[in-house]
Amino acid sequence: MPGRLAVSVLAAAAVFPAYLVYLLISFPYPPTPPAVHASLSTVSQAWSLYSEDFYPGGAYVSLPHGRVRYWLMGPENGDKVVLIHGLSIPSIVWKNLAPSLASYGYRVLLYDLYGRGYSDAPQVTYDVSVYTTQLALLMQHVHWDNAHIVGLSMGGGIAAAFTTQFPQLVNGKVSLIASAGVIEDIDISRTAKIMSSPLIQSVSSLPPFQYYMRRLANSSSLSQTTIDPIQEIVRLQSAHLPYFNAAVASSLRDGPVRGLEDSFAALSNSSIQVLLVHGTADKTVPYKYASKILTLVPHAHLLTIDGAGHDIIVTHATQVSDALMQFLSSEGHMHSLAHTHTSQSQCQPPLPIRNDGGQHVFV
C-alpha cells in the first residue's frame, strides 16, 4: 500500500509541471460574435400599429451589433436633430414630435435602439457604450458631421453620455426630456430589480415561459375594446421578441439609467446649451431628478410642466414641441425665446414661459 501511494505521488509530481506548462502556453479559442435576436419585423401583430414605414425615409443599416432601423424626415438642408427614445418604447413614441419638427424645417433622424422596435437585439451587455456607439456609427452612415441631440427618459442619459464621448458630433444644443441617467437605486422598484436579475431573466428566456407570455399577450389584446398603440407595442415586444426583456433588464442594471453624474457634470464645463423638460407628476423618473441634473449642469434651462407625468411628450405634446423648437431656433438663452403655449384643443388658455429669476421656468 505505501508503495502504491509513493507511485501516485511521483506520477502527480511528474504530471503537474506538464499541466502547468500547458496552462502557460495554451491559447483560448477565438471569440465568437454575440448572438443576434429578432426584431418586430418578425411580429406581424405589430405591423398595423407600428410598421417599418411608420415614418417616411425609413431604411436599415447593418452595424457591428446587428441591423438598425432608422428614419430621416424633413428637408435635407434643415438643421439636423437626432431623437433618442427611452427604455422600452421604440420610436413610435415620437409620433407627435418628429413630424412637428420636420414641418418646421428640421432634418430629423430617429431610430430604434438595439433590442427595441425594428432594430436587432444583440446578446450583449447593454451598457452606455453600446448605445453611444450605435448612434455615432449611425450618424457616420447617414453622413452627418454633427446634430442637435434630443433624449427622452433613458435616451436623456444616452444623450448626456454621447455628448461627453463624442462632443464633435454635437452641434451646440442638447434637450433632455424626463431624463434618466442619475436615478438612485431607491427609486427603482423592488419588482424591477427582481425582474431584471440574471436568474429571473434566465427563467424568462425558457421556451415554456415565452410561450405563456405570448398566450397572455394575445388574450389580453383580444379582451380590450380600445388599444393604446404604445402600450400594445411594449406588450408585443415583451411577449414575442426573445431578447427584449433581457435588453431592458440589462439596461436597468448596466446601462444609461443611472450612474452618469460625471457625464452630466461634464456638460457644465462645455459650451453646449442644455434644455431640461420635466413633469411634476412623473413617477417613473421623479421630478427631483430634474433638480439634480440642474445642480450638475447649472447653466441648463429647466422647463417644468405642472401635472405632467412620464409620458409628457404624448400628453403635453404641444407644450414640449413649442418649447423645443424655440430652444433649437434661439441664438441666445431661454429668457430670449418667444412665449410657449398650449393648443386650443387642450381647452387651456395660452401660458407663457416665465423666468423665475434663475434658470428655472414653469409652464
C-alpha positions, -999 to +999 in steps of 0.1 A: +000+000+000+027+026+008+044+016-024+012+024-044+009+058-026+045+066-035+039+058-071+008+080-072+027+109-056+055+105-081+031+104-110+013+135-098+047+152-094+056+143-130+022+154-145+019+187-126+047+205-144+035+194-177+000+206-169+014+239-157+033+243-189+001+236-209-018+263-190+010+288-197+013+282-234-022+272-243-043+297-263-080+302-259-105+295-286-112+325-308-141+347-296-174+341-313-196+371-322-227+375-299-259+360-310-284+385-326-321+381-319-351+391-340-369+425-341-405+435-346-401+427-383-410+391-373-441+401-353-470+406-377-493+417-349-473+449-345-473+460-382-507+477-381-497+497-350-461+505-357-449+495-391-414+497-406-427+527-426-443+544-397-423+575-407-411+584-441-375+579-452-370+546-434-341+523-440-318+497-424-281+498-417-260+469-406-238+478-377-215+456-357-242+445-333-269+440-359-293+458-382-307+492-370-339+507-383-338+545-388-358+572-405-349+606-419-376+633-421-377+669-431-359+690-457-323+678-464-309+713-459-326+718-425-308+720-391-301+684-380-318+669-349-314+634-335-342+619-314-333+591-289-362+572-273-362+556-239-360+522-221-389+502-236-409+522-261-393+524-296-396+554-319-434+553-321-431+575-290-421+604-312-452+602-333-463+638-324-429+655-320-410+641-350-435+653-377-438+686-360-400+692-361-399+682-397-427+705-406-408+734-391-379+727-414-357+705-393-339+674-407-348+647-382-330+614-376-348+589-353-341+553-348-349+522-327-323+514-301-308+479-301-333+454-287-363+476-294-387+480-323-372+471-356-336+471-346-319+438-338-312+426-303-276+416-298-269+393-269-246+417-251-244+438-220-265+469-227-241+494-212-237+530-221-211+524-248-234+501-267-259+529-271-235+558-277-215+538-303-247+528-320-256+565-326-221+575-336-220+548-362-255+557-374-245+593-379-215+583-398-236+561-420-260+590-429-230+613-434-239+637-405-210+656-392-230+668-361-265+675-349-286+688-320-295+659-297-328+652-280-331+624-255-362+611-237-361+592-204-332+567-207-325+585-240-316+615-219-288+595-203-276+583-237-277+619-249-256+632-220-230+603-223-229+607-261-222+644-258-193+636-234-179+608-255-184+624-289-185+662-284-175+668-321-208+652-332-230+675-311-240+708-327-243+731-297-277+720-281-289+691-261-325+686-249-333+662-221-370+653-217-380+634-185-343+624-184-329+594-166-292+589-161-289+598-124-316+577-109-308+563-074-314+527-066-341+536-040-363+549-069-360+516-089-389+494-077-382+461-060-402+444-087-380+459-114-349+449-095-361+413-091-374+410-127-341+423-141-320+399-121-299+373-141-318+344-125-352+357-134-340+366-169-327+330-174-360+316-164-380+340-186-359+331-216-370+295-214-394+284-242-423+275-219-422+309-202-421+327-236-450+306-249-470+316-218-462+353-223-473+351-260-506+335-250-511+361-223-504+390-247-527+376-274-556+370-249-551+405-234-553+421-268-585+402-277-602+413-245-596+450-250-621+471-268-597+500-273-560+496-277-533+521-268-508+516-296-478+525-275-488+502-246-496+474-271-462+477-288-444+473-254-466+442-247-459+427-280-422+432-277-422+416-242-442+386-254-427+380-289-392+393-290-369+367-274-343+392-261-364+423-254-369+416-217-332+408-213-322+440-231-344+461-208-332+443-178-295+448-187-302+484-195-316+489-160-287+471-143-258+481-165-270+509-188-276+546-190-304+548-164-281+556-135-245+564-126-240+591-152-233+620-129-199+626-144-214+628-179-239+654-168-213+673-149-191+674-180-218+693-198-214+722-173-178+725-185-188+728-221-204+754-244-233+731-250-267+747-243-290+723-224-328+723-221-344+701-194-382+694-197-398+675-168-433+670-154-441+674-117-462+642-117-435+619-132-435+587-111-410+568-134-383+594-132-394+616-103-392+654-107-364+656-081-340+643-108-346+674-129-333+694-100-304+670-095-294+674-132-298+712-129-273+711-099-249+692-121-255+714-151-261+749-136-264+767-169-292+744-181-327+757-185-354+737-167-389+738-182-413+724-156-448+713-167-471+711-138-491+678-136-473+661-164-462+625-160-435+605-176-455+603-209-451+640-212-444+641-250-477+623-255-500+641-230-483+675-234-470+672-270-478+708-280-461+724-250-430+702-253-428+708-291-432+745-288-405+748-261-382+725-280-385+744-313-380+777-295-349+764-278-334+749-310-341+780-331-328+805-305-294+821-307-293+831-271-307+819-238-341+807-227-353+841-215-349+855-250-373+830-265-409+837-276-437+826-254-448+790-255-485+780-251-508+750-250-530+743-280-566+753-280-576+717-284-564+711-248-590+736-237-565+757-218-555+793-222-521+801-236-495+800-208-463+820-212-429+807-203-418+829-174-384+832-160-382+829-122-350+849-120-328+819-125-327+791-150-360+776-137-390+780-159-426+768-152-454+762-175 
